[in-house]
Amino acid sequence: MKLTLSLEDQVLLACLRGQPVPELALDEAHFCHRLNYHRVTALVYQHLVATDTLTRLTPATQTHLKATYQRNIGHNLAISHLLTSITQILQKQGLRVMALKGALLIACFPDYLLRRQMLDLDILVRFEDLYPAYQALQAAGYQTTQPYRFLWQPLYNYTLNAIPLMGTRPEIPPVLVELHWQLFIPVINNTRWSMAELWQQAESSSSGFEQPDPTDVLLHLVAHQCTDLKIYLSGLVDVAQLLSHWADRLDWEEVVHRARRRHILMHLVNILRLTHELLQVPLPACFPTLGQPHLARATPGYNLLLERLFVQEYTENFRQTLRIIQPLRRLEDPAWGWQLWHQYLAPAVADCGHPLKKLLKQRGGAA
């Protein structure tokens, strides 16, 4: 699939590749929108300053980018502080804490504090520790942002994956904290993750929290981008960072083995391909053997992801997203819809002992 990129996206990609910035007549408002949409404002700002090309933009745009960059640093510092604080709160209760996504990458790569844009703090606890963790954070001044009246019903283990929390005390930074007990929502995500295996393979960090091993970090990033269409250039930058800095820690035969078991092998192939083509990151040396044979089968998903990156931006319209994403899900699991019912919804209904209609009505009332 060939796309004609807008001038704004051409400049954006040049900055992410570390290339000279072409002199183009930009729509600066649209340029700022695309930077914000792809969550790469800080990265692009740093490149424009380093290459002395920021002055090509109008003073108003320069001021906007600088202010966004500075706010992002403050936000990242707040998230790093919260990660340390929450880890200490939960560890005092004897609970294990795992850092995910952006907070984990900032902890692993210190320069990411200045570069990565994050929305919230994602942490993971074991399912059996969820309620004690929830109570400990409540006692420390955190409250849920939604009324979870039915939180502890079995169906919620299939229809949610995190409890959103916000601090209620002045000393707590105003950052959304997502308390996860699983990585994804099973009923809308067809990847297969064993939380027991994730915890078993986790590594300890010098900061006290735990982190997934490098293979799981990579596959989590891949699954997060491909299974709900929330794919942004910032996610590809994250993958590029891992490929560059953890090249000696990634056993690619194990990566492919886990990807196949988790139903994300085609997604992995597509993300590696996009990272290579858009950011010019070298593919793993084993890619011709382990990845290239799957290119043809993965191509429909590749085309869809490419379109979402540069043509049709993500929409919060759930029905529309669900319809569009079906080709991606069927890349890995042709019988996804049928298996969804038998593997997740039917057991949930049986566990709860209520008719599905009544449960769904209750679920709507709790939102």
C-alpha positions in Angstrom: 0.0 0.0 0.0 1.5 3.3 -1.1 0.5 6.6 0.6 1.1 10.2 -0.3 2.2 11.7 3.0 1.2 15.3 3.9 3.9 17.8 4.1 3.4 17.9 7.9 3.9 14.1 8.2 7.0 14.3 6.0 8.6 16.8 8.3 7.5 14.7 11.3 9.1 11.5 10.0 12.3 13.4 9.1 12.6 14.6 12.7 12.0 11.1 14.1 14.6 9.7 11.8 17.1 12.3 12.9 17.3 13.6 9.3 17.7 17.2 8.1 14.3 19.0 8.1 13.1 19.8 4.6 12.0 23.4 3.9 8.3 23.0 3.3 5.4 25.4 3.5 3.7 23.8 6.5 0.2 24.3 7.9 1.6 24.9 11.4 -1.7 24.3 13.2 -2.0 20.9 11.5 1.6 20.2 12.1 1.1 20.8 15.9 -2.0 18.6 15.8 -0.2 15.7 14.2 2.7 16.0 16.7 0.2 15.9 19.5 -1.9 13.1 18.0 1.2 10.9 17.6 2.6 11.9 21.0 5.9 13.0 19.6 5.9 16.7 20.3 8.9 16.5 22.7 10.9 14.3 20.4 10.3 16.7 17.4 11.0 19.8 19.5 14.3 18.4 20.6 15.3 17.6 17.0 14.3 21.1 15.8 16.4 22.7 18.5 19.4 20.4 17.9 19.4 21.1 14.2 18.7 24.9 14.6 15.6 24.7 12.5 13.0 25.6 15.1 13.2 29.3 14.0 11.7 28.3 10.6 8.4 28.2 12.4 6.4 31.2 13.5 7.1 32.6 17.0 3.6 31.5 18.2 4.4 27.9 17.1 7.8 28.0 18.7 6.3 29.1 22.0 3.6 26.4 21.8 6.1 23.6 21.2 8.5 24.8 23.9 5.6 25.1 26.4 4.4 21.6 25.5 7.9 20.2 25.9 8.3 21.8 29.3 4.9 20.6 30.5 5.7 17.1 29.4 8.9 17.0 31.5 6.9 18.1 34.5 4.2 15.4 33.8 6.8 12.7 33.4 8.5 13.7 36.6 5.2 13.5 38.4 4.5 10.0 37.0 8.0 8.8 38.0 7.3 10.2 41.5 4.0 8.4 41.7 5.4 5.1 40.6 8.0 5.2 43.4 5.4 6.4 45.9 2.7 3.8 45.0 5.3 1.0 44.9 6.3 1.8 48.5 2.6 2.0 49.6 1.9 -1.4 48.1 5.1 -3.1 49.1 4.4 -2.1 52.8 1.4 -4.4 52.4 3.5 -7.2 51.1 2.1 -6.8 47.5 4.1 -7.2 44.3 4.0 -4.2 41.8 4.9 -4.3 38.1 5.4 -1.1 36.0 4.1 -1.1 32.5 4.5 0.9 29.3 5.7 4.5 29.6 6.6 4.5 33.2 8.6 1.4 32.7 10.4 2.8 29.7 11.3 6.0 31.6 12.7 3.9 34.4 14.8 1.8 32.0 15.9 4.6 29.7 16.6 7.9 31.7 16.7 10.1 28.5 13.0 9.1 27.9 12.1 11.5 30.7 12.7 14.3 28.2 11.4 12.5 25.1 8.3 10.4 25.8 4.8 11.7 26.2 2.6 9.8 28.6 -1.0 10.1 29.6 -1.2 8.1 32.7 0.6 5.7 35.0 0.0 1.9 34.4 0.8 -0.5 37.1 0.0 -4.2 37.5 -0.8 -6.3 40.6 -1.7 -10.0 40.8 -5.4 -10.7 40.7 -5.4 -12.1 44.2 -3.8 -8.8 45.4 -6.2 -6.5 43.6 -8.6 -5.8 46.4 -5.9 -5.3 49.1 -4.0 -3.0 46.6 -7.2 -1.1 46.0 -7.8 -0.7 49.7 -4.3 0.4 50.4 -4.4 3.1 47.7 -7.8 4.3 49.0 -6.3 4.7 52.5 -3.4 6.6 50.9 -5.8 9.2 49.3 -6.7 7.7 45.9 -10.3 7.3 44.7 -11.8 5.6 41.7 -13.0 7.9 38.9 -16.0 5.6 38.2 -18.6 4.0 40.5 -17.6 0.3 40.4 -20.6 -1.2 42.1 -20.2 -4.5 40.5 -16.4 -4.5 40.5 -16.0 -7.8 42.3 -18.5 -9.8 40.2 -16.8 -12.5 38.0 -18.0 -10.9 34.8 -15.7 -7.9 35.5 -12.6 -10.1 35.0 -13.7 -10.4 31.4 -14.9 -6.8 30.7 -12.3 -4.7 32.5 -8.6 -4.8 32.9 -7.9 -1.9 35.3 -9.3 0.4 37.9 -8.7 4.1 37.2 -7.7 6.1 40.3 -7.0 9.8 41.0 -5.4 11.3 44.1 -7.6 13.3 46.3 -4.9 15.0 48.5 -3.0 18.2 47.5 0.4 16.4 47.7 -0.6 13.8 45.1 0.1 14.9 41.5 -3.1 15.0 39.4 -2.2 12.0 37.2 -4.5 9.2 36.3 -3.3 5.9 37.8 -4.6 2.6 36.2 -4.4 -0.3 38.6 -4.3 -3.4 36.3 -4.7 -7.0 37.2 -4.5 -8.1 33.5 -3.0 -6.4 30.4 -6.0 -6.4 28.2 -9.8 -6.8 28.3 -10.5 -10.4 27.2 -13.9 -9.8 25.5 -12.5 -7.2 23.1 -8.9 -8.5 22.7 -8.0 -11.8 21.3 -4.4 -12.0 22.4 -3.6 -14.8 24.9 -1.6 -13.8 28.0 -0.9 -15.9 31.0 -0.5 -13.6 34.0 1.1 -16.3 36.0 3.8 -16.7 33.3 4.2 -12.9 33.1 4.9 -12.7 36.8 7.1 -15.7 36.8 9.4 -14.2 34.1 9.3 -10.7 35.7 12.6 -9.0 36.6 13.3 -6.9 39.7 14.4 -3.2 39.2 16.6 -1.1 41.3 13.6 1.1 42.2 11.8 -1.7 43.9 9.0 -2.5 41.4 9.1 -5.4 39.0 9.1 -5.3 35.2 8.3 -7.7 32.4 11.3 -9.3 30.8 12.4 -7.6 27.6 10.5 -10.1 25.4 7.3 -9.4 27.2 7.9 -5.7 27.1 8.3 -5.8 23.3 5.2 -8.1 22.8 3.1 -5.9 25.1 3.9 -2.8 23.1 3.1 -4.7 19.8 -0.2 -6.1 21.2 -1.2 -2.7 22.6 -0.8 -1.0 19.2 -2.4 -3.6 17.0 -5.4 -5.0 18.9 -7.4 -1.8 19.4 -6.1 0.4 16.6 -4.5 2.9 19.1 -1.4 2.9 17.0 0.8 6.0 17.0 4.3 6.9 15.9 5.3 7.2 19.5 4.6 3.4 19.9 6.9 2.7 17.0 9.6 4.9 18.6 9.3 2.8 21.7 9.8 -0.4 19.7 12.8 1.2 18.0 14.2 2.1 21.4 13.9 -1.5 22.6 15.5 -2.9 19.4 18.4 -0.5 19.8 19.1 -0.8 23.5 18.1 -4.3 24.3 19.3 -6.0 21.1 21.6 -8.3 23.1 18.8 -9.3 25.5 16.2 -10.3 22.9 16.3 -14.0 22.0 14.3 -13.9 18.7 13.4 -17.5 18.6 11.8 -17.0 22.0 10.2 -13.8 20.9 8.6 -15.6 17.9 7.6 -18.5 20.1 5.8 -16.3 22.6 4.2 -14.2 19.9 2.8 -17.3 18.2 1.3 -18.6 21.5 -0.2 -15.2 22.3 -1.7 -14.8 18.8 0.3 -11.7 17.9 2.9 -13.1 15.5 1.4 -11.3 12.5 1.2 -8.1 14.6 4.8 -8.5 15.5 5.8 -8.8 11.8 3.8 -5.7 10.9 5.2 -3.6 13.7 8.8 -4.6 12.9 8.1 -3.8 9.2 6.6 -0.4 10.0 9.4 0.5 12.4 11.9 -0.4 9.7 10.2 1.4 6.9 9.0 4.6 8.7 11.9 5.1 11.2 14.6 3.3 9.3 15.5 1.0 12.2 17.4 -2.1 11.0 15.4 -5.3 11.2 16.6 -8.1 13.4 19.2 -10.3 11.6 16.9 -13.3 11.9 13.9 -11.5 10.3 14.3 -13.1 6.8 14.0 -16.5 8.4 11.5 -15.9 11.2 9.4 -13.0 10.0 9.6 -12.7 6.2 7.7 -15.9 5.5 4.6 -14.3 7.2 4.7 -11.0 5.3 2.0 -12.0 2.8 -0.4 -13.2 5.4 0.2 -10.1 7.6 -0.1 -7.5 4.8 -3.9 -6.8 5.2 -3.1 -5.8 8.8 -0.1 -3.8 7.7 -2.2 -1.8 5.2 -4.8 -1.1 7.9 -2.2 0.1 10.4 -0.6 2.3 7.8 -3.9 3.9 7.0 -4.6 4.5 10.6 -1.2 6.2 11.0 -1.5 8.6 8.1 -5.1 8.7 6.8 -7.8 8.0 9.3 -7.1 9.0 12.9 -8.3 6.9 15.8 -11.9 7.4 16.8 -13.5 6.8 20.2 -16.5 5.4 18.4 -16.5 1.9 19.8 -18.8 0.4 17.2 -16.8 1.8 14.4 -13.5 0.7 15.9 -14.8 -2.8 16.5 -16.0 -3.1 12.9 -12.7 -1.8 11.4 -10.5 -4.0 13.6 -12.0 -7.4 12.7 -9.4 -8.0 9.9 -6.6 -7.5 12.4 -8.1 -10.0 14.9 -8.7 -12.6 12.2 -5.0 -12.4 11.1 -4.3 -14.5 14.1 -7.6 -16.3 14.9 -10.1 -16.8 12.0 -12.7 -18.1 14.4 -12.2 -15.2 16.9 -15.9 -14.3 17.3 -17.0 -17.9 18.0 -14.2 -18.6 20.4 -14.8 -15.3 22.2 -18.2 -16.6 23.4 -17.1 -20.1 24.4 -13.8 -19.0 26.1 -14.9 -15.8 27.9 -18.5 -14.7 27.9 -20.2 -18.1 28.4 -18.0 -19.0 31.5 -18.5 -15.5 32.9 -22.3 -15.8 32.7 -22.2 -19.3 34.2 -20.0 -18.1 37.1 -22.3 -15.2 37.9 -25.4 -17.3 37.8 -27.5 -14.6 36.0 -29.0 -14.3 32.5 -26.7 -12.5 30.2 -29.3 -9.8 29.5 -29.6 -8.9 33.2 -25.8 -8.9 33.6 -25.3 -6.5 30.6 -28.0 -4.2 32.0 -26.2 -4.1 35.4 -22.9 -3.5 33.6 -24.4 -0.5 31.8 -25.7 0.8 35.1 -22.3 0.7 36.7 -20.6 2.7 34.0 
